[in-house]
Amino acid sequence: MVTVWSDVGCPWATLALHTLHAAADRRGAPLLIDHRAFPLELFNRQPTPKHIVDPEIVMLAAHRPQLGWRLWRGPDWTYPVTTLPAMEAVQAAKAPEVGGLRASDELDMALRRAFFVDSACISVHSVILDIAEKCDSVDADALAAALAQGGGRADVYDQWRIAQGPEIKGSGHVFGPGGYAVHNPGVTYQWTGDPDEGGFPRVDAYDLAWADELLDTLPTAAPDGTAER
């Protein structure tokens, strides 16, 4: 199993997850991800600034066109002011009655695509449930019932407290077997200046090999469906 600490609205974490899923799909390898919340808005005490996210999207979408990302195309008033409800839904989806870890991962990726590709306001409860309806592994009715009872909220805040410790460096931080722990794996980048004063992010290199190296450490599936290594 791989554990990923991230914010659903974080371009860097979404890049890492896209790369990892693409590598697993290419290899036909089983991949189980336990998503943990690194809620940027709680750390920063403000919504994640659009003027920072936008240039990151442009830069990464140009560097990796496979992502299919676009700049926000909806009305300004529909831009997500918070990603907490989306992260709560990802945590709530881990419940067995909703679908478990596979459902949680499928919903996480669907929410990211909805934001980065489809310009969907993933702050809104009904939008989240509409996205969940399209996820094969998610019981959307069970998710709706869980969210109505506050499902996932305590998990997000508990994980935020844990993420304040020194082991978690930011969104996204990937952990795997054998002590693997890398923040923004594969990426070498820098900002050319303060983004509040016109600086831009620049990717100097992106090494895709990290995903295969991580997958090599995971158990493989035996013919009977059990894990072997």
C-alpha positions as CSV (number, residue, x, y, z in Angstrom):
1,M,0.0,0.0,0.0
2,V,1.0,3.6,-0.7
3,T,0.0,6.5,1.6
4,V,-0.3,9.9,0.1
5,W,-0.7,13.1,2.1
6,S,-2.2,15.9,0.0
7,D,-4.8,18.5,-0.7
8,V,-7.2,17.7,-3.5
9,G,-6.6,21.2,-5.0
10,C,-2.8,20.9,-5.0
11,P,-1.3,20.6,-8.6
12,W,1.9,19.0,-7.4
13,A,0.1,16.2,-5.5
14,T,-2.2,15.7,-8.4
15,L,0.8,15.4,-10.8
16,A,2.3,12.7,-8.5
17,L,-0.9,10.7,-8.3
18,H,-1.5,10.9,-12.0
19,T,2.1,9.7,-12.7
20,L,1.7,6.8,-10.2
21,H,-1.6,5.7,-11.5
22,A,-0.4,5.9,-15.1
23,A,2.6,3.8,-14.3
24,A,0.5,1.2,-12.5
25,D,-2.0,1.1,-15.4
26,R,0.9,0.6,-17.9
27,R,2.3,-2.3,-15.9
28,G,-1.1,-3.8,-15.0
29,A,0.1,-3.6,-11.4
30,P,-2.3,-3.5,-8.5
31,L,-2.2,-0.2,-6.6
32,L,-3.9,0.6,-3.4
33,I,-3.6,4.2,-2.1
34,D,-4.5,5.4,1.4
35,H,-5.3,9.1,1.0
36,R,-4.5,11.4,4.0
37,A,-5.5,15.0,4.1
38,F,-2.9,17.8,4.0
39,P,-5.4,20.7,4.1
40,L,-3.5,23.7,2.8
41,E,-6.2,26.2,3.8
42,L,-6.0,25.1,7.4
43,F,-2.2,25.4,7.4
44,N,-2.3,28.8,5.7
45,R,-5.5,30.1,7.3
46,Q,-6.8,31.2,3.9
47,P,-8.1,29.7,0.7
48,T,-5.3,28.5,-1.6
49,P,-4.6,31.5,-3.8
50,K,-5.8,31.2,-7.4
51,H,-2.9,33.4,-8.5
52,I,-0.5,30.8,-7.3
53,V,-2.4,27.7,-8.5
54,D,-3.0,29.2,-12.0
55,P,0.7,29.5,-13.1
56,E,1.4,26.1,-11.6
57,I,-1.4,24.6,-13.7
58,V,0.0,26.3,-16.9
59,M,3.5,25.2,-16.2
60,L,2.7,21.6,-15.4
61,A,0.1,21.2,-18.1
62,A,2.6,22.4,-20.7
63,H,5.3,20.1,-19.2
64,R,2.9,17.1,-19.0
65,P,0.1,17.5,-21.6
66,Q,-1.1,14.0,-20.7
67,L,-2.7,15.7,-17.6
68,G,-5.3,17.4,-19.8
69,W,-5.5,20.3,-17.3
70,R,-7.1,23.7,-18.2
71,L,-7.3,27.0,-16.5
72,W,-10.5,27.7,-14.7
73,R,-13.3,28.3,-17.3
74,G,-16.3,28.8,-15.0
75,P,-17.5,32.1,-13.7
76,D,-15.3,33.6,-11.0
77,W,-18.0,33.2,-8.4
78,T,-18.0,29.4,-8.9
79,Y,-14.2,28.9,-8.2
80,P,-13.8,26.6,-5.1
81,V,-13.1,28.7,-2.0
82,T,-12.5,25.5,0.0
83,T,-11.4,21.9,-0.7
84,L,-12.3,20.6,2.8
85,P,-15.7,19.1,1.7
86,A,-13.9,17.2,-1.1
87,M,-11.3,15.9,1.3
88,E,-13.9,14.9,3.8
89,A,-15.7,12.9,1.1
90,V,-12.5,11.1,0.2
91,Q,-12.1,10.1,3.8
92,A,-15.8,9.1,4.2
93,A,-15.5,6.9,1.2
94,K,-13.1,4.7,3.0
95,A,-16.0,3.2,5.1
96,P,-16.8,-0.3,3.9
97,E,-20.4,0.5,3.3
98,V,-19.3,3.3,0.9
99,G,-16.7,1.3,-0.9
100,G,-13.4,1.2,1.0
101,L,-9.9,2.4,0.0
102,R,-10.5,1.7,-3.7
103,A,-13.6,3.8,-3.7
104,S,-11.7,6.5,-1.8
105,D,-9.0,6.6,-4.4
106,E,-11.4,6.6,-7.3
107,L,-13.3,9.5,-5.8
108,D,-10.1,11.4,-5.1
109,M,-9.0,11.1,-8.7
110,A,-12.4,12.0,-10.0
111,L,-12.6,15.1,-7.8
112,R,-9.1,16.2,-9.0
113,R,-10.1,15.8,-12.6
114,A,-13.4,17.7,-12.0
115,F,-11.4,20.6,-10.7
116,F,-8.3,20.7,-12.9
117,V,-10.0,19.6,-16.2
118,D,-13.8,20.3,-15.9
119,S,-13.7,23.5,-13.8
120,A,-16.2,22.0,-11.3
121,C,-16.8,23.7,-8.0
122,I,-15.7,20.8,-5.7
123,S,-16.6,22.9,-2.6
124,V,-20.3,22.2,-3.2
125,H,-22.0,19.1,-1.6
126,S,-24.2,18.4,-4.6
127,V,-21.3,18.6,-7.0
128,I,-19.3,16.1,-4.9
129,L,-22.2,13.7,-4.9
130,D,-22.7,14.1,-8.7
131,I,-19.0,13.1,-9.2
132,A,-19.4,10.2,-6.8
133,E,-22.4,8.9,-8.8
134,K,-20.0,8.4,-11.7
135,C,-17.4,6.4,-9.7
136,D,-18.0,2.6,-10.1
137,S,-16.5,1.7,-6.7
138,V,-18.5,4.3,-4.7
139,D,-21.9,3.8,-3.3
140,A,-23.1,7.4,-3.7
141,D,-26.2,6.9,-1.5
142,A,-24.1,5.6,1.3
143,L,-21.6,8.4,0.8
144,A,-24.4,11.0,1.0
145,A,-25.7,9.4,4.2
146,A,-22.2,9.4,5.7
147,L,-21.6,13.1,4.8
148,A,-25.0,14.0,6.3
149,Q,-23.7,12.7,9.6
150,G,-20.4,14.5,9.3
151,G,-18.5,11.5,7.9
152,G,-14.9,12.3,7.1
153,R,-14.7,15.6,8.9
154,A,-13.1,14.4,12.1
155,D,-10.6,12.4,10.0
156,V,-9.5,15.5,8.0
157,Y,-8.9,17.4,11.2
158,D,-7.1,14.5,12.9
159,Q,-4.9,14.2,9.8
160,W,-4.2,17.9,9.8
161,R,-2.9,17.6,13.4
162,I,-0.7,14.7,12.4
163,A,0.6,16.6,9.3
164,Q,1.9,19.4,11.5
165,G,4.6,17.0,12.7
166,P,8.0,17.0,11.1
167,E,7.5,13.7,9.1
168,I,5.0,15.2,6.7
169,K,6.7,17.8,4.5
170,G,3.7,19.0,2.5
171,S,1.3,18.2,-0.3
172,G,1.9,15.7,-1.8
173,H,4.1,13.6,0.4
174,V,4.3,9.9,-0.8
175,F,5.1,7.1,1.6
176,G,5.7,3.5,0.6
177,P,7.3,0.2,1.8
178,G,10.9,0.1,2.9
179,G,10.9,3.6,4.3
180,Y,10.1,5.3,1.1
181,A,9.1,8.9,1.9
182,V,9.4,11.7,-0.7
183,H,7.7,15.1,-1.0
184,N,6.8,15.9,-4.6
185,P,8.7,12.9,-6.0
186,G,10.6,13.2,-9.3
187,V,10.2,17.0,-9.5
188,T,13.0,19.6,-9.5
189,Y,11.5,23.1,-9.6
190,Q,11.8,26.6,-8.2
191,W,9.9,29.8,-8.2
192,T,11.6,32.6,-10.2
193,G,10.4,35.1,-7.5
194,D,7.7,35.8,-5.0
195,P,4.4,34.9,-6.6
196,D,2.8,37.9,-5.0
197,E,5.3,40.1,-6.9
198,G,5.1,38.4,-10.3
199,G,7.3,35.4,-9.8
200,F,6.5,32.2,-11.8
201,P,7.2,28.5,-11.1
202,R,9.7,26.7,-13.3
203,V,10.1,22.9,-13.6
204,D,13.8,22.1,-14.2
205,A,13.3,18.4,-14.5
206,Y,10.6,15.7,-13.9
207,D,11.9,12.2,-13.6
208,L,9.1,9.6,-14.1
209,A,11.3,6.8,-12.9
210,W,10.2,7.3,-9.3
211,A,6.8,5.8,-9.9
212,D,8.2,2.5,-11.3
213,E,10.8,2.4,-8.5
214,L,8.0,2.7,-5.9
215,L,5.8,0.1,-7.6
216,D,8.7,-2.3,-7.6
217,T,8.6,-2.3,-3.8
218,L,4.9,-3.2,-3.6
219,P,3.6,-6.8,-3.3
220,T,2.5,-8.4,-6.5
221,A,-0.7,-10.4,-6.9
222,A,-0.5,-14.2,-7.0
223,P,-2.9,-16.2,-9.3
224,D,-5.2,-16.9,-6.3
225,G,-5.4,-13.2,-5.6
226,T,-3.2,-13.2,-2.5
227,A,-0.1,-11.0,-2.2
228,E,3.3,-12.4,-3.0
229,R,6.7,-10.9,-3.1
